[in-house]
């Protein structure tokens, strides 16, 4: 009895420690510096400024402009975000909204503009100020939508904004389907969403050449992937991947390439490995006590049960007995 109570106390203590650890891990993962507050102010002469307040001294930001659609981007490597929201609507004449995104390795500020404008940034202690419309001697290159589209078609992305340069599909030896999407610039915001049989990729502020605005039918490759549909929706490029059957997917970005691998799920891959270890031990016990014939009968019944447990459907028929 005392031993049982001791185990219960130990389990309770472990749960409390895990709870405390889960509460402090996000802070530890981000390090010491986080964005604590963001402020916006209108200035004379069609100018405005954005102030970011940090919990400590921030690293030097990497600031650049995208010409089409017009936006200013600031990257803070190794910085987290403690802001309560990501998107902020702006009432300035030349600004639509501001977005603050943290991905685990950096925090990015994106200011979406109506048209390109000069900008300047400055750091004062724990505060970074971005002023848009300020006189900047370095100059800002403007690029129209037509020019960016032309650059995407010709393959020249040296001066344009982010664009998708190629979309490729290939079949793996394990029956998986891999969709590779080449990007002209690695600094592209990507959102991925899975809804039933469809995986949707949204590449924000990214141009899609007309030659890639198409629907690929890849059913004949015998993978879970059925179609890959890419199209331009306003300022973003959307790639919709239609898949069938039981599958799992892995999405990742390696420099200038975004990859989605879709792998079919088998009964073996869907079953935890400890389960198979227990089944193996049980089979050895049955063979010792009951003999091989009775053990095989039990295994057939167990197989039928597992199939119905996973698929939960009466259409799963047991194999015919011979």
Beta strands, then each sheet from edge to edge (+ up, - down):
strand 1: 34-43
strand 2: 47-54
strand 3: 62-66
strand 4: 71-77
strand 5: 80-81
strand 6: 87-89
strand 7: 95-102
strand 8: 106-113
strand 9: 119-124
strand 10: 127-132
strand 11: 163-171
strand 12: 177-183
strand 13: 190-195
strand 14: 198-203
strand 15: 207-208
strand 16: 215-217
strand 17: 225-233
strand 18: 236-243
strand 19: 247-254
strand 20: 257-264
sheet 1: 5+ 1+ 2- 10+ 9-
sheet 2: 3+ 4- 8+ 7- 6+
sheet 3: 15+ 11+ 12- 20+ 19-
sheet 4: 13+ 14- 18+ 17- 16+
end
